[in-house]
Amino acid sequence: MSVPVLKQAGELLARYDVLISDVWGVVHDGLWALEPACTALTAFRERGGVVVLLSNAPGPSQHVAKLLDTKRVPRNAWDRLVTSGDVTRALIAESHHKRAYHIGWQSDRAVFEGLDVELADEEHADLVVATELNDYRTEQPEQYRPLLSRFAERGLPFVCGNPDLVVHVGEDLLPCAGSLATIYEELGGSVAWAGKPYRPAYELALAAAAEARGGCPVGGSEVLVIGDAVRTDLAGARLMGFDSLFIAGGIHRDETMRGGEVDPAGLAKLLDGLPVQPLAAMAALA
C-alpha cells in the first residue's frame, strides 16, 4: 500500500491531542526556522493541542531552547522540549563512573554540569561520552577508530549523546555521534544510546506532555510523531505504538525528493519493508 502524500497536514493533525515532533529537518534546517512548520505547530497549540519537541541534540534542553531562539523558532510553536542531552545526563548519573573522556564540542560539556563526574584524559577515563565529533565539518568518524579501539580493548562503557548518524546543516550532510557509537559496537564495545529511537527519550516526552496538560496522562492513540528519519523517528514511533507523519524533505531528501516534490517511487523504495508504515508523508510540514 502506498503512503499518501499530503500538501497540508491540518486535517491529520486535528485527529490528535499531542504531537511529538523532531526538530532538525522538520522545525528548522540547521540554520533557520522553517516557517510553515512553525505556523502549523502554533495553530495546533491554539486549538488546544500540546507540542513536545523531541530532539537528538546532545545539549540539555535549556541550552537547546536558547539555540532554537537564535534560529528564530518561536516559543509559541511548542510547549516542551526534550533532548538526548537530558537522557545523556541521566545515563551518566546512573553509570556511577567518575572520570569521563568527552568527544564533542566544548559547548556540549553542559551535559556534565552538576554531576559528580570529572573530565579526564584517555589514560585515566573510566567512561566515554560522545556528544558529537570534535569538529564535524572537518573530521570523519573513521578518524576516531584507533582511539575507540583502545577504549574498547579496555572495556570502557560508551554513552552516545546523539544517536543520529548524520544531520543536515543547510545543504551540508555532516556526521553525528551515532556514527562513532556504531564503530564502537563494531569493535565489541558496549554502548548506551541516549535519544531516539529508544524508549527512555519517548517516556520523557510523554511525561513532558502530561505536565503541559496539567498532569493528565497521555494515551498512545492521542500521539502523532512527526519526523524525517527512518532510523530514529519512524523506528521510535513504531517501538512506542504511535502513529507517524514522515517529512520527506529532511534527512532523506536525496532519496525521496525530485524537483521540490515528493517522488512516490523514491518514497516507496525508502519505506519498503518497514513493518509499520507512516500514515502519510509530506515534503515539509505545513
ZADO-1210 file (C-alpha; in nm, 4 decimals, padded with zeros to 6 digits):
<atoms>
<atom x="00.0000" y="00.0000" z="00.0000" code="MET" pos="1"/>
<atom x="00.1455" y="00.3375" z="-00.0978" code="SER" pos="2"/>
<atom x="00.1793" y="00.6080" z="00.1661" code="VAL" pos="3"/>
<atom x="-00.0370" y="00.9121" z="00.0813" code="PRO" pos="4"/>
<atom x="00.1486" y="01.2373" z="00.0184" code="VAL" pos="5"/>
<atom x="-00.0101" y="01.5469" z="00.1729" code="LEU" pos="6"/>
<atom x="00.0242" y="01.9131" z="00.0821" code="LYS" pos="7"/>
<atom x="-00.1295" y="02.0278" z="00.4109" code="GLN" pos="8"/>
<atom x="-00.1444" y="01.8397" z="00.7401" code="ALA" pos="9"/>
<atom x="-00.4229" y="02.0261" z="00.9200" code="GLY" pos="10"/>
<atom x="-00.6879" y="01.7533" z="00.8967" code="GLU" pos="11"/>
<atom x="-00.4423" y="01.4837" z="01.0044" code="LEU" pos="12"/>
<atom x="-00.3060" y="01.6834" z="01.2981" code="LEU" pos="13"/>
<atom x="-00.6604" y="01.7574" z="01.4208" code="ALA" pos="14"/>
<atom x="-00.7080" y="01.3867" z="01.4967" code="ARG" pos="15"/>
<atom x="-00.4503" y="01.4021" z="01.7777" code="TYR" pos="16"/>
<atom x="-00.4039" y="01.5773" z="02.1105" code="ASP" pos="17"/>
<atom x="-00.0238" y="01.5561" z="02.1334" code="VAL" pos="18"/>
<atom x="00.2451" y="01.5985" z="01.8692" code="LEU" pos="19"/>
<atom x="00.5964" y="01.4676" z="01.9334" code="ILE" pos="20"/>
<atom x="00.7965" y="01.6433" z="01.6666" code="SER" pos="21"/>
<atom x="01.1540" y="01.6131" z="01.5532" code="ASP" pos="22"/>
<atom x="01.3445" y="01.9422" z="01.5317" code="VAL" pos="23"/>
<atom x="01.6350" y="01.9323" z="01.2838" code="TRP" pos="24"/>
<atom x="01.4896" y="01.8827" z="00.9344" code="GLY" pos="25"/>
<atom x="01.1328" y="01.9469" z="01.0476" code="VAL" pos="26"/>
<atom x="01.1191" y="02.2688" z="01.2522" code="VAL" pos="27"/>
<atom x="01.4445" y="02.4162" z="01.1229" code="HIS" pos="28"/>
<atom x="01.7024" y="02.3229" z="00.8601" code="ASP" pos="29"/>
<atom x="02.0077" y="02.3541" z="01.0831" code="GLY" pos="30"/>
<atom x="02.0374" y="02.7237" z="01.0060" code="LEU" pos="31"/>
<atom x="01.6939" y="02.8884" z="01.0278" code="TRP" pos="32"/>
<atom x="01.3384" y="02.8069" z="01.1290" code="ALA" pos="33"/>
<atom x="01.1101" y="02.6534" z="00.8663" code="LEU" pos="34"/>
<atom x="00.8230" y="02.8995" z="00.8919" code="GLU" pos="35"/>
<atom x="00.5397" y="02.6808" z="00.7532" code="PRO" pos="36"/>
<atom x="00.6227" y="02.4117" z="01.0088" code="ALA" pos="37"/>
<atom x="00.6312" y="02.6598" z="01.2951" code="CYS" pos="38"/>
<atom x="00.2979" y="02.8029" z="01.1785" code="THR" pos="39"/>
<atom x="00.1427" y="02.4550" z="01.1699" code="ALA" pos="40"/>
<atom x="00.2610" y="02.3741" z="01.5227" code="LEU" pos="41"/>
<atom x="00.1438" y="02.7107" z="01.6532" code="THR" pos="42"/>
<atom x="-00.2023" y="02.6556" z="01.5014" code="ALA" pos="43"/>
<atom x="-00.2183" y="02.3086" z="01.6587" code="PHE" pos="44"/>
<atom x="-00.1463" y="02.4580" z="02.0015" code="ARG" pos="45"/>
<atom x="-00.4001" y="02.7334" z="01.9519" code="GLU" pos="46"/>
<atom x="-00.6652" y="02.4631" z="01.9041" code="ARG" pos="47"/>
<atom x="-00.5688" y="02.3136" z="02.2417" code="GLY" pos="48"/>
<atom x="-00.3080" y="02.0576" z="02.1395" code="GLY" pos="49"/>
<atom x="00.0288" y="02.0008" z="02.3056" code="VAL" pos="50"/>
<atom x="00.3555" y="02.0053" z="02.1108" code="VAL" pos="51"/>
<atom x="00.6652" y="01.8336" z="02.2505" code="VAL" pos="52"/>
<atom x="00.9824" y="01.8832" z="02.0523" code="LEU" pos="53"/>
<atom x="01.1992" y="01.5706" z="02.0830" code="LEU" pos="54"/>
<atom x="01.5499" y="01.6183" z="01.9532" code="SER" pos="55"/>
<atom x="01.8657" y="01.4121" z="01.9403" code="ASN" pos="56"/>
<atom x="02.0562" y="01.7330" z="02.0101" code="ALA" pos="57"/>
<atom x="02.3256" y="01.6421" z="02.2649" code="PRO" pos="58"/>
<atom x="02.2853" y="01.9505" z="02.4845" code="GLY" pos="59"/>
<atom x="02.0483" y="01.9822" z="02.7820" code="PRO" pos="60"/>
<atom x="01.7047" y="02.1111" z="02.6831" code="SER" pos="61"/>
<atom x="01.7501" y="02.4537" z="02.8417" code="GLN" pos="62"/>
<atom x="02.0580" y="02.5140" z="02.6258" code="HIS" pos="63"/>
<atom x="01.8914" y="02.3845" z="02.3087" code="VAL" pos="64"/>
<atom x="01.5910" y="02.6091" z="02.3733" code="ALA" pos="65"/>
<atom x="01.8202" y="02.9112" z="02.3520" code="LYS" pos="66"/>
<atom x="01.9676" y="02.7726" z="02.0308" code="LEU" pos="67"/>
<atom x="01.6180" y="02.7468" z="01.8828" code="LEU" pos="68"/>
<atom x="01.5653" y="03.1123" z="01.9705" code="ASP" pos="69"/>
<atom x="01.8708" y="03.2075" z="01.7648" code="THR" pos="70"/>
<atom x="01.7284" y="03.0108" z="01.4710" code="LYS" pos="71"/>
<atom x="01.4028" y="03.2080" z="01.5046" code="ARG" pos="72"/>
<atom x="01.1863" y="02.9159" z="01.6115" code="VAL" pos="73"/>
<atom x="00.9052" y="03.0909" z="01.8006" code="PRO" pos="74"/>
<atom x="00.8372" y="02.9829" z="02.1566" code="ARG" pos="75"/>
<atom x="00.4630" y="02.9706" z="02.0842" code="ASN" pos="76"/>
<atom x="00.5243" y="02.6803" z="01.8425" code="ALA" pos="77"/>
<atom x="00.5987" y="02.4355" z="02.1233" code="TRP" pos="78"/>
<atom x="00.5099" y="02.3521" z="02.4843" code="ASP" pos="79"/>
<atom x="00.8031" y="02.1385" z="02.5968" code="ARG" pos="80"/>
<atom x="01.1447" y="02.0382" z="02.4682" code="LEU" pos="81"/>
<atom x="01.3200" y="01.7084" z="02.5427" code="VAL" pos="82"/>
<atom x="01.6705" y="01.6370" z="02.4139" code="THR" pos="83"/>
<atom x="01.9058" y="01.3431" z="02.4064" code="SER" pos="84"/>
<atom x="02.1251" y="01.5630" z="02.6267" code="GLY" pos="85"/>
<atom x="01.8647" y="01.5246" z="02.9006" code="ASP" pos="86"/>
<atom x="01.8803" y="01.1465" z="02.8613" code="VAL" pos="87"/>
<atom x="02.2614" y="01.1568" z="02.8476" code="THR" pos="88"/>
<atom x="02.2765" y="01.3289" z="03.1850" code="ARG" pos="89"/>
<atom x="02.0580" y="01.0565" z="03.3344" code="ALA" pos="90"/>
<atom x="02.2742" y="00.7799" z="03.1839" code="LEU" pos="91"/>
<atom x="02.5951" y="00.9380" z="03.3136" code="ILE" pos="92"/>
<atom x="02.4473" y="00.9682" z="03.6619" code="ALA" pos="93"/>
<atom x="02.3207" y="00.6089" z="03.6559" code="GLU" pos="94"/>
<atom x="02.6586" y="00.4736" z="03.5423" code="SER" pos="95"/>
<atom x="02.8294" y="00.5721" z="03.8707" code="HIS" pos="96"/>
<atom x="03.1545" y="00.6320" z="03.6806" code="HIS" pos="97"/>
<atom x="03.3553" y="00.9320" z="03.7959" code="LYS" pos="98"/>
<atom x="03.6029" y="01.0098" z="03.5148" code="ARG" pos="99"/>
<atom x="03.4682" y="01.0731" z="03.1664" code="ALA" pos="100"/>
<atom x="03.6505" y="01.1188" z="02.8389" code="TYR" pos="101"/>
<atom x="03.4447" y="01.3566" z="02.6285" code="HIS" pos="102"/>
<atom x="03.4244" y="01.3599" z="02.2489" code="ILE" pos="103"/>
<atom x="03.2383" y="01.6640" z="02.1201" code="GLY" pos="104"/>
<atom x="03.2164" y="02.0388" z="02.1181" code="TRP" pos="105"/>
<atom x="03.3267" y="02.2420" z="02.4172" code="GLN" pos="106"/>
<atom x="02.9720" y="02.3786" z="02.4497" code="SER" pos="107"/>
<atom x="02.8358" y="02.0230" z="02.4793" code="ASP" pos="108"/>
<atom x="03.0068" y="01.9874" z="02.8160" code="ARG" pos="109"/>
<atom x="02.6955" y="02.1354" z="02.9694" code="ALA" pos="110"/>
<atom x="02.5730" y="01.7746" z="02.9963" code="VAL" pos="111"/>
<atom x="02.8234" y="01.7243" z="03.2793" code="PHE" pos="112"/>
<atom x="02.7220" y="02.0325" z="03.4809" code="GLU" pos="113"/>
<atom x="02.6120" y="01.9462" z="03.8327" code="GLY" pos="114"/>
<atom x="02.7019" y="01.5781" z="03.8004" code="LEU" pos="115"/>
<atom x="02.9537" y="01.4002" z="04.0239" code="ASP" pos="116"/>
<atom x="03.1935" y="01.3334" z="03.7369" code="VAL" pos="117"/>
<atom x="03.5135" y="01.4960" z="03.6168" code="GLU" pos="118"/>
<atom x="03.6551" y="01.5166" z="03.2657" code="LEU" pos="119"/>
<atom x="03.9648" y="01.3009" z="03.2198" code="ALA" pos="120"/>
<atom x="04.2249" y="01.2242" z="02.9557" code="ASP" pos="121"/>
<atom x="04.2359" y="00.8976" z="02.7645" code="GLU" pos="122"/>
<atom x="04.4594" y="00.7209" z="03.0147" code="GLU" pos="123"/>
<atom x="04.2547" y="00.7959" z="03.3248" code="HIS" pos="124"/>
<atom x="03.8977" y="00.7801" z="03.1906" code="ALA" pos="125"/>
<atom x="03.6591" y="00.5062" z="03.3024" code="ASP" pos="126"/>
<atom x="03.3701" y="00.6216" z="03.0795" code="LEU" pos="127"/>
<atom x="03.3448" y="00.7603" z="02.7251" code="VAL" pos="128"/>
<atom x="03.0764" y="01.0181" z="02.6421" code="VAL" pos="129"/>
<atom x="03.0347" y="01.1270" z="02.2799" code="ALA" pos="130"/>
<atom x="02.8011" y="01.4166" z="02.2088" code="THR" pos="131"/>
<atom x="02.9353" y="01.4975" z="01.8596" code="GLU" pos="132"/>
<atom x="03.2613" y="01.4737" z="01.6722" code="LEU" pos="133"/>
<atom x="03.5068" y="01.7363" z="01.7924" code="ASN" pos="134"/>
<atom x="03.4682" y="01.9129" z="01.4575" code="ASP" pos="135"/>
<atom x="03.2112" y="01.7538" z="01.2326" code="TYR" pos="136"/>
<atom x="03.2823" y="01.9934" z="00.9469" code="ARG" pos="137"/>
<atom x="03.6422" y="01.8769" z="00.9018" code="THR" pos="138"/>
<atom x="03.6538" y="01.5280" z="01.0561" code="GLU" pos="139"/>
<atom x="03.5197" y="01.1875" z="00.9577" code="GLN" pos="140"/>
<atom x="03.4116" y="00.9118" z="01.2007" code="PRO" pos="141"/>
<atom x="03.6767" y="00.6684" z="01.0788" code="GLU" pos="142"/>
<atom x="03.9466" y="00.9028" z="01.2073" code="GLN" pos="143"/>
<atom x="03.8329" y="00.8059" z="01.5593" code="TYR" pos="144"/>
<atom x="03.8647" y="00.4297" z="01.5090" code="ARG" pos="145"/>
<atom x="04.2150" y="00.3970" z="01.6669" code="PRO" pos="146"/>
<atom x="04.1049" y="00.5899" z="01.9771" code="LEU" pos="147"/>
<atom x="03.7795" y="00.3967" z="02.0018" code="LEU" pos="148"/>
<atom x="03.9666" y="00.0686" z="01.9593" code="SER" pos="149"/>
<atom x="04.1863" y="00.1479" z="02.2587" code="ARG" pos="150"/>
<atom x="03.8822" y="00.2294" z="02.4710" code="PHE" pos="151"/>
<atom x="03.7031" y="-00.0883" z="02.3579" code="ALA" pos="152"/>
<atom x="04.0062" y="-00.3011" z="02.4450" code="GLU" pos="153"/>
<atom x="03.9859" y="-00.1607" z="02.7994" code="ARG" pos="154"/>
<atom x="03.6138" y="-00.2359" z="02.8174" code="GLY" pos="155"/>
<atom x="03.5048" y="00.1216" z="02.8862" code="LEU" pos="156"/>
<atom x="03.1309" y="00.1866" z="02.8587" code="PRO" pos="157"/>
<atom x="03.0317" y="00.4392" z="02.5911" code="PHE" pos="158"/>
<atom x="02.7405" y="00.6830" z="02.6213" code="VAL" pos="159"/>
<atom x="02.6183" y="00.8106" z="02.2846" code="CYS" pos="160"/>
<atom x="02.4665" y="01.1544" z="02.3379" code="GLY" pos="161"/>
<atom x="02.3243" y="01.1810" z="01.9845" code="ASN" pos="162"/>
<atom x="02.2128" y="00.8589" z="01.8134" code="PRO" pos="163"/>
<atom x="02.1821" y="01.0280" z="01.4724" code="ASP" pos="164"/>
<atom x="02.4358" y="00.9110" z="01.2156" code="LEU" pos="165"/>
<atom x="02.4235" y="01.2321" z="01.0108" code="VAL" pos="166"/>
<atom x="02.2455" y="01.5680" z="01.0163" code="VAL" pos="167"/>
<atom x="02.1752" y="01.8352" z="00.7581" code="HIS" pos="168"/>
<atom x="02.3158" y="02.1796" z="00.8355" code="VAL" pos="169"/>
<atom x="02.1801" y="02.3827" z="00.5488" code="GLY" pos="170"/>
<atom x="02.2848" y="02.1879" z="00.2392" code="GLU" pos="171"/>
<atom x="02.5688" y="02.0027" z="00.4140" code="ASP" pos="172"/>
<atom x="02.5259" y="01.6470" z="00.5439" code="LEU" pos="173"/>
<atom x="02.7537" y="01.6096" z="00.8458" code="LEU" pos="174"/>
<atom x="02.8350" y="01.3139" z="01.0780" code="PRO" pos="175"/>
<atom x="02.6952" y="01.2812" z="01.4307" code="CYS" pos="176"/>
<atom x="02.7925" y="01.0892" z="01.7433" code="ALA" pos="177"/>
<atom x="02.5833" y="00.7905" z="01.6377" code="GLY" pos="178"/>
<atom x="02.8430" y="00.7174" z="01.3716" code="SER" pos="179"/>
<atom x="03.1082" y="00.6881" z="01.6438" code="LEU" pos="180"/>
<atom x="02.8856" y="00.4650" z="01.8563" code="ALA" pos="181"/>
<atom x="02.8302" y="00.2359" z="01.5583" code="THR" pos="182"/>
<atom x="03.2068" y="00.1942" z="01.5189" code="ILE" pos="183"/>
<atom x="03.2389" y="00.1285" z="01.8931" code="TYR" pos="184"/>
<atom x="02.9841" y="-00.1526" z="01.8751" code="GLU" pos="185"/>
<atom x="03.1657" y="-00.2959" z="01.5718" code="GLU" pos="186"/>
<atom x="03.4783" y="-00.3055" z="01.7901" code="LEU" pos="187"/>
<atom x="03.2908" y="-00.5034" z="02.0545" code="GLY" pos="188"/>
<atom x="03.2295" y="-00.2109" z="02.2893" code="GLY" pos="189"/>
<atom x="02.9192" y="-00.1536" z="02.4983" code="SER" pos="190"/>
<atom x="02.7056" y="00.1480" z="02.4033" code="VAL" pos="191"/>
<atom x="02.4245" y="00.3181" z="02.5948" code="ALA" pos="192"/>
<atom x="02.2195" y="00.5149" z="02.3414" code="TRP" pos="193"/>
<atom x="02.0550" y="00.8386" z="02.4597" code="ALA" pos="194"/>
<atom x="01.7691" y="00.9724" z="02.2497" code="GLY" pos="195"/>
<atom x="01.5538" y="00.8473" z="01.9642" code="LYS" pos="196"/>
<atom x="01.4566" y="00.5780" z="01.8783" code="PRO" pos="197"/>
<atom x="01.4990" y="00.4442" z="02.2316" code="TYR" pos="198"/>
<atom x="01.2195" y="00.4226" z="02.4875" code="ARG" pos="199"/>
<atom x="01.3682" y="00.6489" z="02.7614" code="PRO" pos="200"/>
<atom x="01.3529" y="00.9503" z="02.5285" code="ALA" pos="201"/>
<atom x="00.9857" y="00.8914" z="02.4500" code="TYR" pos="202"/>
<atom x="00.8999" y="00.8310" z="02.8133" code="GLU" pos="203"/>
<atom x="01.0491" y="01.1716" z="02.8960" code="LEU" pos="204"/>
<atom x="00.8481" y="01.3224" z="02.6088" code="ALA" pos="205"/>
<atom x="00.5245" y="01.1679" z="02.7365" code="LEU" pos="206"/>
<atom x="00.5959" y="01.2942" z="03.0882" code="ALA" pos="207"/>
<atom x="00.6593" y="01.6405" z="02.9455" code="ALA" pos="208"/>
<atom x="00.3301" y="01.6296" z="02.7541" code="ALA" pos="209"/>
<atom x="00.1413" y="01.5217" z="03.0664" code="ALA" pos="210"/>
<atom x="00.2999" y="01.8081" z="03.2592" code="GLU" pos="211"/>
<atom x="00.1922" y="02.0534" z="02.9883" code="ALA" pos="212"/>
<atom x="-00.1639" y="01.9191" z="03.0243" code="ARG" pos="213"/>
<atom x="-00.1684" y="01.9831" z="03.3967" code="GLY" pos="214"/>
<atom x="-00.0767" y="01.6275" z="03.4946" code="GLY" pos="215"/>
<atom x="-00.3227" y="01.4496" z="03.2651" code="CYS" pos="216"/>
<atom x="-00.1633" y="01.1245" z="03.1367" code="PRO" pos="217"/>
<atom x="-00.1231" y="01.0784" z="02.7626" code="VAL" pos="218"/>
<atom x="-00.2591" y="00.7737" z="02.5837" code="GLY" pos="219"/>
<atom x="-00.0782" y="00.6300" z="02.2850" code="GLY" pos="220"/>
<atom x="-00.3723" y="00.6858" z="02.0497" code="SER" pos="221"/>
<atom x="-00.3550" y="01.0592" z="02.1255" code="GLU" pos="222"/>
<atom x="00.0010" y="01.0943" z="01.9927" code="VAL" pos="223"/>
<atom x="00.1332" y="01.1632" z="01.6445" code="LEU" pos="224"/>
<atom x="00.5081" y="01.1522" z="01.5839" code="VAL" pos="225"/>
<atom x="00.6455" y="01.3848" z="01.3152" code="ILE" pos="226"/>
<atom x="00.9943" y="01.3222" z="01.1841" code="GLY" pos="227"/>
<atom x="01.2276" y="01.2990" z="00.8864" code="ASP" pos="228"/>
<atom x="01.4447" y="00.9976" z="00.9758" code="ALA" pos="229"/>
<atom x="01.3511" y="00.6332" z="00.9228" code="VAL" pos="230"/>
<atom x="01.6147" y="00.5055" z="01.1651" code="ARG" pos="231"/>
<atom x="01.5124" y="00.7278" z="01.4576" code="THR" pos="232"/>
<atom x="01.1723" y="00.8963" z="01.4186" code="ASP" pos="233"/>
<atom x="00.9799" y="00.6220" z="01.2414" code="LEU" pos="234"/>
<atom x="01.1525" y="00.3459" z="01.4380" code="ALA" pos="235"/>
<atom x="01.0759" y="00.5219" z="01.7666" code="GLY" pos="236"/>
<atom x="00.7106" y="00.5684" z="01.6748" code="ALA" pos="237"/>
<atom x="00.6883" y="00.2003" z="01.5856" code="ARG" pos="238"/>
<atom x="00.8522" y="00.0983" z="01.9149" code="LEU" pos="239"/>
<atom x="00.6038" y="00.3051" z="02.1147" code="MET" pos="240"/>
<atom x="00.2981" y="00.2167" z="01.9084" code="GLY" pos="241"/>
<atom x="00.2413" y="00.5764" z="01.7925" code="PHE" pos="242"/>
<atom x="00.1168" y="00.6909" z="01.4541" code="ASP" pos="243"/>
<atom x="00.3676" y="00.8879" z="01.2462" code="SER" pos="244"/>
<atom x="00.3946" y="01.1512" z="00.9746" code="LEU" pos="245"/>
<atom x="00.7085" y="01.1338" z="00.7594" code="PHE" pos="246"/>
<atom x="00.8787" y="01.4514" z="00.6360" code="ILE" pos="247"/>
<atom x="01.0452" y="01.3523" z="00.3099" code="ALA" pos="248"/>
<atom x="01.2318" y="01.6789" z="00.2563" code="GLY" pos="249"/>
<atom x="01.4574" y="01.6277" z="00.5566" code="GLY" pos="250"/>
<atom x="01.7486" y="01.3909" z="00.6016" code="ILE" pos="251"/>
<atom x="01.6336" y="01.1519" z="00.3246" code="HIS" pos="252"/>
<atom x="01.5624" y="01.4223" z="00.0671" code="ARG" pos="253"/>
<atom x="01.8213" y="01.2961" z="-00.1806" code="ASP" pos="254"/>
<atom x="01.6290" y="00.9682" z="-00.1935" code="GLU" pos="255"/>
<atom x="01.2706" y="01.0941" z="-00.1769" code="THR" pos="256"/>
<atom x="01.2546" y="01.4373" z="-00.3425" code="MET" pos="257"/>
<atom x="01.2629" y="01.5369" z="-00.7097" code="ARG" pos="258"/>
<atom x="01.2237" y="01.8973" z="-00.8255" code="GLY" pos="259"/>
<atom x="01.0981" y="02.0100" z="-00.4866" code="GLY" pos="260"/>
<atom x="00.8204" y="01.7491" z="-00.4784" code="GLU" pos="261"/>
<atom x="00.7947" y="01.4093" z="-00.3119" code="VAL" pos="262"/>
<atom x="00.8905" y="01.1358" z="-00.5569" code="ASP" pos="263"/>
<atom x="00.6453" y="00.8465" z="-00.4995" code="PRO" pos="264"/>
<atom x="00.8897" y="00.5870" z="-00.6322" code="ALA" pos="265"/>
<atom x="01.1742" y="00.7106" z="-00.4151" code="GLY" pos="266"/>
<atom x="00.9460" y="00.7285" z="-00.1120" code="LEU" pos="267"/>
<atom x="00.8175" y="00.3751" z="-00.1693" code="ALA" pos="268"/>
<atom x="01.1717" y="00.2416" z="-00.2054" code="LYS" pos="269"/>
<atom x="01.2842" y="00.4081" z="00.1180" code="LEU" pos="270"/>
<atom x="00.9873" y="00.2810" z="00.3182" code="LEU" pos="271"/>
<atom x="00.9755" y="-00.0644" z="00.1601" code="ASP" pos="272"/>
<atom x="00.9986" y="-00.3413" z="00.4155" code="GLY" pos="273"/>
<atom x="00.9131" y="-00.1338" z="00.7211" code="LEU" pos="274"/>
<atom x="00.6848" y="-00.3385" z="00.9484" code="PRO" pos="275"/>
<atom x="00.4735" y="-00.0274" z="01.0146" code="VAL" pos="276"/>
<atom x="00.4284" y="00.2483" z="00.7592" code="GLN" pos="277"/>
<atom x="00.3754" y="00.6165" z="00.8417" code="PRO" pos="278"/>
<atom x="00.0179" y="00.7357" z="00.7955" code="LEU" pos="279"/>
<atom x="00.1312" y="00.9946" z="00.5419" code="ALA" pos="280"/>
<atom x="00.4292" y="01.1809" z="00.4024" code="ALA" pos="281"/>
<atom x="00.4943" y="01.5457" z="00.3197" code="MET" pos="282"/>
<atom x="00.7737" y="01.7370" z="00.1530" code="ALA" pos="283"/>
<atom x="00.7727" y="01.9677" z="00.4567" code="ALA" pos="284"/>
<atom x="00.5402" y="02.0197" z="00.7497" code="LEU" pos="285"/>
<atom x="00.2711" y="02.2761" z="00.6697" code="ALA" pos="286"/>
</atoms>
